[in-house]
Amino acid sequence: MDFLTDTNNLLILVVAFISGMMLMFPSLSKRGGQFLSPSQATQKINQQNAILIDIRAGDSYKAGHIAQSRHITAADLVSKTEKIAKDKPIILVCDSGRNASRQVATLRKQGFNDVSVLEGGLMAWTQAGLPLKKS
């Protein structure tokens, strides 16, 4: 019991606990959905006919988007995804991947099981040299 009452030992335990939590934080923050690299997303689109949903604002979408992506803003996800088959894989796209990862729970509550996020969003897509379509 003297081990816990010694100030130096208590400080070591606190530092060890905090560092352990910091190591676990990245894996806990990705629990929203599976993150796919641009190449993994391309494979899922080609092999499993995944549906791309771009949740960015209309102006951003018109400036450049992934071909075959559907434009449904984050605010309209609940109302405009009713016609999409629940068994189809879905890949959410935004500028950086952050906003899309927040919307995974919304689609899961609607019954979509296979929801992924384009890791790094459209920035990663363009950095990978993949094309964008302008409308």
C-alpha positions as protocol buffer text, in pm:
chain_id: "A"
residue {
  index: 1
  type: MET
  ca { x: 0 y: 0 z: 0 }
}
residue {
  index: 2
  type: ASP
  ca { x: 300 y: 228 z: 48 }
}
residue {
  index: 3
  type: PHE
  ca { x: 347 y: 217 z: -329 }
}
residue {
  index: 4
  type: LEU
  ca { x: 28 y: 420 z: -388 }
}
residue {
  index: 5
  type: THR
  ca { x: 96 y: 675 z: -116 }
}
residue {
  index: 6
  type: ASP
  ca { x: 441 y: 771 z: -242 }
}
residue {
  index: 7
  type: THR
  ca { x: 409 y: 1089 z: -452 }
}
residue {
  index: 8
  type: ASN
  ca { x: 663 y: 981 z: -713 }
}
residue {
  index: 9
  type: ASN
  ca { x: 491 y: 648 z: -772 }
}
residue {
  index: 10
  type: LEU
  ca { x: 151 y: 813 z: -794 }
}
residue {
  index: 11
  type: LEU
  ca { x: 286 y: 1057 z: -1053 }
}
residue {
  index: 12
  type: ILE
  ca { x: 425 y: 766 z: -1258 }
}
residue {
  index: 13
  type: LEU
  ca { x: 86 y: 590 z: -1246 }
}
residue {
  index: 14
  type: VAL
  ca { x: -97 y: 904 z: -1360 }
}
residue {
  index: 15
  type: VAL
  ca { x: 146 y: 958 z: -1649 }
}
residue {
  index: 16
  type: ALA
  ca { x: 115 y: 591 z: -1752 }
}
residue {
  index: 17
  type: PHE
  ca { x: -265 y: 611 z: -1743 }
}
residue {
  index: 18
  type: ILE
  ca { x: -277 y: 932 z: -1949 }
}
residue {
  index: 19
  type: SER
  ca { x: -32 y: 797 z: -2208 }
}
residue {
  index: 20
  type: GLY
  ca { x: -237 y: 478 z: -2236 }
}
residue {
  index: 21
  type: MET
  ca { x: -552 y: 680 z: -2297 }
}
residue {
  index: 22
  type: MET
  ca { x: -373 y: 887 z: -2562 }
}
residue {
  index: 23
  type: LEU
  ca { x: -270 y: 568 z: -2740 }
}
residue {
  index: 24
  type: MET
  ca { x: -629 y: 443 z: -2740 }
}
residue {
  index: 25
  type: PHE
  ca { x: -786 y: 772 z: -2855 }
}
residue {
  index: 26
  type: PRO
  ca { x: -716 y: 735 z: -3231 }
}
residue {
  index: 27
  type: SER
  ca { x: -881 y: 395 z: -3246 }
}
residue {
  index: 28
  type: LEU
  ca { x: -1180 y: 514 z: -3044 }
}
residue {
  index: 29
  type: SER
  ca { x: -1233 y: 818 z: -3264 }
}
residue {
  index: 30
  type: LYS
  ca { x: -1257 y: 600 z: -3576 }
}
residue {
  index: 31
  type: ARG
  ca { x: -1544 y: 391 z: -3442 }
}
residue {
  index: 32
  type: GLY
  ca { x: -1790 y: 599 z: -3642 }
}
residue {
  index: 33
  type: GLY
  ca { x: -1729 y: 397 z: -3954 }
}
residue {
  index: 34
  type: GLN
  ca { x: -1472 y: 224 z: -4164 }
}
residue {
  index: 35
  type: PHE
  ca { x: -1226 y: 461 z: -4325 }
}
residue {
  index: 36
  type: LEU
  ca { x: -1125 y: 384 z: -4683 }
}
residue {
  index: 37
  type: SER
  ca { x: -827 y: 520 z: -4871 }
}
residue {
  index: 38
  type: PRO
  ca { x: -900 y: 651 z: -5221 }
}
residue {
  index: 39
  type: SER
  ca { x: -773 y: 326 z: -5375 }
}
residue {
  index: 40
  type: GLN
  ca { x: -983 y: 113 z: -5137 }
}
residue {
  index: 41
  type: ALA
  ca { x: -1287 y: 329 z: -5213 }
}
residue {
  index: 42
  type: THR
  ca { x: -1230 y: 283 z: -5588 }
}
residue {
  index: 43
  type: GLN
  ca { x: -1214 y: -94 z: -5541 }
}
residue {
  index: 44
  type: LYS
  ca { x: -1533 y: -94 z: -5336 }
}
residue {
  index: 45
  type: ILE
  ca { x: -1708 y: 116 z: -5602 }
}
residue {
  index: 46
  type: ASN
  ca { x: -1597 y: -112 z: -5884 }
}
residue {
  index: 47
  type: GLN
  ca { x: -1634 y: -451 z: -5714 }
}
residue {
  index: 48
  type: GLN
  ca { x: -1934 y: -398 z: -5483 }
}
residue {
  index: 49
  type: ASN
  ca { x: -2117 y: -114 z: -5663 }
}
residue {
  index: 50
  type: ALA
  ca { x: -2081 y: 111 z: -5360 }
}
residue {
  index: 51
  type: ILE
  ca { x: -2283 y: 431 z: -5362 }
}
residue {
  index: 52
  type: LEU
  ca { x: -2091 y: 754 z: -5310 }
}
residue {
  index: 53
  type: ILE
  ca { x: -2275 y: 1024 z: -5119 }
}
residue {
  index: 54
  type: ASP
  ca { x: -2115 y: 1368 z: -5121 }
}
residue {
  index: 55
  type: ILE
  ca { x: -2240 y: 1562 z: -4818 }
}
residue {
  index: 56
  type: ARG
  ca { x: -2069 y: 1894 z: -4895 }
}
residue {
  index: 57
  type: ALA
  ca { x: -2250 y: 2220 z: -4969 }
}
residue {
  index: 58
  type: GLY
  ca { x: -2391 y: 2271 z: -5318 }
}
residue {
  index: 59
  type: ASP
  ca { x: -2126 y: 2521 z: -5430 }
}
residue {
  index: 60
  type: SER
  ca { x: -1844 y: 2287 z: -5329 }
}
residue {
  index: 61
  type: TYR
  ca { x: -2011 y: 1997 z: -5507 }
}
residue {
  index: 62
  type: LYS
  ca { x: -2050 y: 2196 z: -5829 }
}
residue {
  index: 63
  type: ALA
  ca { x: -1686 y: 2307 z: -5815 }
}
residue {
  index: 64
  type: GLY
  ca { x: -1574 y: 1943 z: -5831 }
}
residue {
  index: 65
  type: HIS
  ca { x: -1698 y: 1603 z: -5719 }
}
residue {
  index: 66
  type: ILE
  ca { x: -1629 y: 1235 z: -5776 }
}
residue {
  index: 67
  type: ALA
  ca { x: -1805 y: 1101 z: -6085 }
}
residue {
  index: 68
  type: GLN
  ca { x: -2118 y: 901 z: -6003 }
}
residue {
  index: 69
  type: SER
  ca { x: -2144 y: 1055 z: -5656 }
}
residue {
  index: 70
  type: ARG
  ca { x: -2484 y: 1165 z: -5534 }
}
residue {
  index: 71
  type: HIS
  ca { x: -2512 y: 1506 z: -5375 }
}
residue {
  index: 72
  type: ILE
  ca { x: -2703 y: 1488 z: -5048 }
}
residue {
  index: 73
  type: THR
  ca { x: -2612 y: 1748 z: -4789 }
}
residue {
  index: 74
  type: ALA
  ca { x: -2563 y: 1639 z: -4429 }
}
residue {
  index: 75
  type: ALA
  ca { x: -2886 y: 1816 z: -4334 }
}
residue {
  index: 76
  type: ASP
  ca { x: -3081 y: 1614 z: -4593 }
}
residue {
  index: 77
  type: LEU
  ca { x: -2934 y: 1269 z: -4520 }
}
residue {
  index: 78
  type: VAL
  ca { x: -3240 y: 1139 z: -4338 }
}
residue {
  index: 79
  type: SER
  ca { x: -3499 y: 1252 z: -4591 }
}
residue {
  index: 80
  type: LYS
  ca { x: -3313 y: 1183 z: -4916 }
}
residue {
  index: 81
  type: THR
  ca { x: -3163 y: 841 z: -4847 }
}
residue {
  index: 82
  type: GLU
  ca { x: -3497 y: 665 z: -4809 }
}
residue {
  index: 83
  type: LYS
  ca { x: -3490 y: 546 z: -5171 }
}
residue {
  index: 84
  type: ILE
  ca { x: -3143 y: 389 z: -5145 }
}
residue {
  index: 85
  type: ALA
  ca { x: -3129 y: 14 z: -5087 }
}
residue {
  index: 86
  type: LYS
  ca { x: -3018 y: -59 z: -4731 }
}
residue {
  index: 87
  type: ASP
  ca { x: -2801 y: -353 z: -4839 }
}
residue {
  index: 88
  type: LYS
  ca { x: -2584 y: -140 z: -5071 }
}
residue {
  index: 89
  type: PRO
  ca { x: -2244 y: -28 z: -4942 }
}
residue {
  index: 90
  type: ILE
  ca { x: -2227 y: 349 z: -4890 }
}
residue {
  index: 91
  type: ILE
  ca { x: -1919 y: 571 z: -4896 }
}
residue {
  index: 92
  type: LEU
  ca { x: -1961 y: 917 z: -4748 }
}
residue {
  index: 93
  type: VAL
  ca { x: -1749 y: 1199 z: -4891 }
}
residue {
  index: 94
  type: CYS
  ca { x: -1672 y: 1548 z: -4763 }
}
residue {
  index: 95
  type: ASP
  ca { x: -1372 y: 1779 z: -4793 }
}
residue {
  index: 96
  type: SER
  ca { x: -1155 y: 1615 z: -4526 }
}
residue {
  index: 97
  type: GLY
  ca { x: -1341 y: 1309 z: -4395 }
}
residue {
  index: 98
  type: ARG
  ca { x: -1431 y: 1467 z: -4060 }
}
residue {
  index: 99
  type: ASN
  ca { x: -1786 y: 1575 z: -4140 }
}
residue {
  index: 100
  type: ALA
  ca { x: -1858 y: 1248 z: -4317 }
}
residue {
  index: 101
  type: SER
  ca { x: -1746 y: 1042 z: -4018 }
}
residue {
  index: 102
  type: ARG
  ca { x: -1995 y: 1232 z: -3801 }
}
residue {
  index: 103
  type: GLN
  ca { x: -2280 y: 1130 z: -4034 }
}
residue {
  index: 104
  type: VAL
  ca { x: -2217 y: 754 z: -4017 }
}
residue {
  index: 105
  type: ALA
  ca { x: -2442 y: 717 z: -3712 }
}
residue {
  index: 106
  type: THR
  ca { x: -2725 y: 894 z: -3895 }
}
residue {
  index: 107
  type: LEU
  ca { x: -2720 y: 636 z: -4174 }
}
residue {
  index: 108
  type: ARG
  ca { x: -2678 y: 344 z: -3934 }
}
residue {
  index: 109
  type: LYS
  ca { x: -2991 y: 454 z: -3747 }
}
residue {
  index: 110
  type: GLN
  ca { x: -3176 y: 436 z: -4080 }
}
residue {
  index: 111
  type: GLY
  ca { x: -3071 y: 72 z: -4126 }
}
residue {
  index: 112
  type: PHE
  ca { x: -2762 y: 105 z: -4346 }
}
residue {
  index: 113
  type: ASN
  ca { x: -2507 y: -149 z: -4227 }
}
residue {
  index: 114
  type: ASP
  ca { x: -2214 y: -100 z: -4463 }
}
residue {
  index: 115
  type: VAL
  ca { x: -2123 y: 268 z: -4427 }
}
residue {
  index: 116
  type: SER
  ca { x: -1768 y: 386 z: -4493 }
}
residue {
  index: 117
  type: VAL
  ca { x: -1594 y: 722 z: -4507 }
}
residue {
  index: 118
  type: LEU
  ca { x: -1342 y: 835 z: -4767 }
}
residue {
  index: 119
  type: GLU
  ca { x: -1041 y: 892 z: -4545 }
}
residue {
  index: 120
  type: GLY
  ca { x: -901 y: 1238 z: -4604 }
}
residue {
  index: 121
  type: GLY
  ca { x: -1209 y: 1325 z: -4809 }
}
residue {
  index: 122
  type: LEU
  ca { x: -1186 y: 1495 z: -5145 }
}
residue {
  index: 123
  type: MET
  ca { x: -843 y: 1634 z: -5055 }
}
residue {
  index: 124
  type: ALA
  ca { x: -702 y: 1279 z: -5038 }
}
residue {
  index: 125
  type: TRP
  ca { x: -885 y: 1188 z: -5360 }
}
residue {
  index: 126
  type: THR
  ca { x: -721 y: 1473 z: -5553 }
}
residue {
  index: 127
  type: GLN
  ca { x: -382 y: 1412 z: -5391 }
}
residue {
  index: 128
  type: ALA
  ca { x: -404 y: 1054 z: -5519 }
}
residue {
  index: 129
  type: GLY
  ca { x: -439 y: 1197 z: -5870 }
}
residue {
  index: 130
  type: LEU
  ca { x: -794 y: 1072 z: -5917 }
}
residue {
  index: 131
  type: PRO
  ca { x: -1031 y: 1272 z: -6138 }
}
residue {
  index: 132
  type: LEU
  ca { x: -1309 y: 1508 z: -6040 }
}
residue {
  index: 133
  type: LYS
  ca { x: -1614 y: 1602 z: -6241 }
}
residue {
  index: 134
  type: LYS
  ca { x: -1744 y: 1958 z: -6251 }
}
residue {
  index: 135
  type: SER
  ca { x: -2110 y: 2044 z: -6298 }
}
